Amino acid sequence: MFPNPRIAASACLMGKPTRYDGGNKKSHILACQVSKVFELISVCPEVDIGLPTPRNPVALVQNFDVQLIGTIDNDKDITNEIVDYSRRFARQNAIICGLIVKASSPSCGYKSATVYRKSGKSRYGVNGLFTSAFLAAKPWVPIIDENDLQNLDMRIFFIEAALALHDFLSLAESHINSETLRQFHDRQRLFVASRSQRAQSALDKALLNNGTVQDKFKATKMLFLKTVKRRPTKKKQAKAMLGSLKTIKGKLAPAAYNKVSAMIARYGRGKTFNYPDVLESLKLVTLESGDALLKSQSCLNYSKPVLNLLKLI
């Protein structure tokens, strides 16, 4: 059996004393909410290559290439060690479906680290060295830092993307045949459509095209991995849900259809409703309709811990 969805997280965010000063930056959401949904793999590149705790801090410095060097001992260059470790970590953890990192860290930061230039002009909002090398190896893996994890819209994007990627990785590790491939396409339709209607159409064509199962899987892989990290808007989510709702309109009482339709439309305009509440309402009328395709949608089968993560905390 394929393991539970697995994500890597900066060790200091998990409460481990791995920071350069011997402290931690424990994240409440990570410890109390994310851990109920995902199996967590601890990662601290600096400690994992053998640096002590506490230790002198390091920084990203650019002369020609960007290097990770000591701020006190400028001769301490750990660039190659961190890059090699990152590539090895990516290879050894092929089924990771997400990465939660420490913001602003020169090793782990995601679009939040600083590169100090010897010319004197710093460059902000870059990836830490570990994160950069990891993304080079696995560009499809969704990444978030502890600050964006506090943001509801960013958290919804990350959690749904990680769960969808886990589903794909499970498929890739299984015995793939026409039926398992079709089932994967079916249960991810609403997820894909909420990111890109064009991508959903392309996936439909890939499944219908003549060719072997492996040919269809390769096309699915290329299209799906490009779609996973696309960030949905509430408007796109609502459009996809309304499209699905219309397919069962004839099986519902007009009052029930109109109530859920209005709720989804209001969500798409950014009004009041929480995303999990909308999903639950769509799920209820889907069950009432008995529609097998819509009942199979991954987002309509989220567990309670997942739905809790998708709400305001």
N, C-alpha and C positions, 0 to 999 in steps of 0.2 A: 504493500500500500504506500502511495506517495505521502510524504510527511506533511504535517501542518504547514500553512504558509509561514515562510521564514524570512525575517528581515535582519539586517545588520544594524547595529546602533553604536554610537560612540560610547565607550566604556564609562566615561565620566558622567554621561547623561543617565546611565543605569545606576549611578550612585557609587561607582568604584573610584577609589582615590588615585587616579592615574594622571591628573593634571601636573604640570611642571612644578606647581607649588605644593603638591601633595594633597590637594583638595579634590572636590567633585562638583558637578553641576547637575545634580539629580533632577530629572524631569518628572513631575507628578503625573502628567498625561501618559508618558512612556511607561512608568512603573505601574500605574493603577488601571490604565485603560488599554493601551496598545498591547501590553503583555497578555491580556485576556483573549486577544485575537490572533496574535502572531507569536511564533517561537523566536526569541531574540538571540542573536549572535553578537557577543561583545567584541568590539574592535578598538584598539588604541595603537595606531601605527608606531608611535614613538616608543611606547613601552614594549610593543611586540617585536621591535628590532633590537631590544636589549638595553634601552636607555633606562637609567634609574629614576625612581620617584622618592623625593623631589629631585629636580634637575634644573640646569640653566635653561631658560627659554630659547626658542628658535624663531626665526622669522623668514619670510620670503623676500629675497633680495635679488635684484636684477642688475647685472652689468651688461652682459650680452644675453645669456640664457638665465632663466629664473632658477635660483638655487635656494635650498632650505638650509640655512646656516645658523650657528649660535649667535645670539645678540651680545653675549659677553665674550665668549671665545669665538672670534670670527674665523678661526681656522677649522672649527668643527663643522664639516659639511656632510649632511646626511641625505643629500638629494638622491643619490643612486640607491642607497639602502631603502629609502621610503618608496621609490618608484618600483624597485624589484619586489618589495613586500606587497605593494598594491596589486601588481600583476599576478603574483602568486596567490594572494587572497581571492582575487576574482576567479582564477582557475579552480581553486579548491572549494569554492562555494558557488557552484554553478546554478543552484536552485534558489538563490537569494532573489526575492521579488521586490525588495525595497531597501533603502538606506536612510537612516536618520542620523544626522551629523551635528557636531557642535559648531554653532555659528561663529564666524570670524576666526576660527582656528587656522593657523598657517598649514596645518596638515589636513584637517577635515572640513574646513569651511566650504559651504556651497553658495557661490555667488556673493560671498560676504567677507572674504579674506582680503588682506592688503599686501601689495608688492611694493617694497621700498626700493627706489632706484637710487643708485649712487650719484646720479645727476641732481637728486634732491626732490624730484617730483614723483609723488607716490601714485599708485594706481589701485583704486578701490573696487570692490565687488567682483573679485575673481575667485576661482576655486582653489582650495587648499591642494597641496601636492598629492596627497593620497587620493582625494576625491577626483582630481583631474585624471590621474592614471587609471583609477577604477572606471571612470566614464569612458575613457578611451577603449577599455576592454569590453565594457558592457553599457553601451550608450542608451539602451532601452530601459534600464532599471530606473524607476522613479526615485527621486531624492528629495529630502526635506530637512530643514534644520529645526531646532527646538523652538525658535521664535515663530516660524511659519506654522508649526504644529499647533500653536495657540490660535491661529486664524482659522475660523470654521471652513471657509471656502477652500483654502489651501489644504486643510486636513481632509476634506471630502475628496478632493482631487487625488491626493496621495493614497489614501486608503483604498479607494475604488480601483486606481491604477495598479496598486500592489496586488490586490485580490484577483484582478483580471489577468495580470502577468502570471500569478501562481497557477491559475487555471490553464493557461497556455503551456507553462513548463510541465505541468502534470500530463497534459496531452502529449507533449514531445517525448516524455519518458515512458509513455504507455505503448501498447501494441496498437498502432494507428491503422484503422480501416475506414471504409466509406461511412459506416454508421457512427463511429466515435468522432470523426471529423465533422459530420453533419450536426451531431449533437452539440459539439463545441460552438459551431457557427450559430446554432439556434439560441443557445443560452447567453451568448454575448452580443446578440443583435441590438438590444436596447443600450448597452454600454457603448458599443461602437457608434451607433447612430447619434448618441448624445455628444460625441466628439466630432464626428464628420459623416454626414449623409453620403458624401462622395465615397468615403472609405467603405461604408456599408455596401454600397452598390458594387464597388470593385470586388469586395469579398464574395458577394453573391455570384458574380460572374466567374470568379476563380473556382468556386465550388461546382458550377454548372459546366465549365469548360471540359472538353474531351481531354483525356490524359489519365495517367496513373494516379493512384492515391498519393504517392510520394510527390508527384508534380503538383498536385492540388495543395498538399501540405506545405511545400516550399513557397508557393504563392501566398498561402495563408500566413505563413510566418513573416514574410517580407511586409505584407500589408498590415498585419495586426501589430507587430512590434513598432511600426511607424506611428500607429494610432494610439498606443497605450499612453504615451506621455503628452498627448494633446490635451490641453486644459479645457474643460467644458465651461460654458457659461450657463446661467440659469435659463436663459432664453433657449439655448440649444437643448438643454435637458428637457424643458417643457415641450418643445416641438417634437422631440423623439417620443415622449410619453403620450402626448396627444395623438400622434400618429398610431401608436400601439392601441390606444383606447378606441380609436375609430374602427379598428378591425373587429372589435367585439360589440359595437354599438347595437347591432341587431339582436344581440342576446341579452340585452339589459333593459330594465324598465327605464323609461325616459327620465324620470326623476333622479335615479341613481346615476345614470350617465351624465346628466347635466350638472349634478353636484360635484362629481369628481373632475369633470372637464373644467368647471369654473375654478376649482381648487388648484389644478395644475396651471391654468392660465395665470392665476394670481401669483403663484410661485415664480413663474417665468418673468413676471414684471417686478420681482423682488419684493413682493408683499407678504408679510406675516409668516406664512407657513414654513415649518422646518422641513427639510428634505426627507427625513425618515417618515414624517407624517404623510407626506404626499405618496411616498412609496407604499406605505401601509394601506392607504385608501385605494390606490391602483391595484394592489394585491387582492383586496377584499372583493372588488368587482370582477377581477380576473377569475378568482375562485368561483364566484357566482356564475360566471359565464361558462366555466368548464373548458375554456380554450387551452389546449395542451401546449401550444407554442409559447403563448404569453406566460403561462404558469411556470415554464422552464427557465425564464429569464433569471440570470444570476442575481441581479439587483433586487428581485422580488423574493429572493430566498436568503437574504442576509440574516445571520443569527442576531440574537438580542445584543450581545457584546459589540457587534459591528454597528448596529443601529445606534447604540449609545455613543459610540465614537463619532458618529455623523451628526450628533446634536451639539448644541451649545453646552460647554462644560463650565 
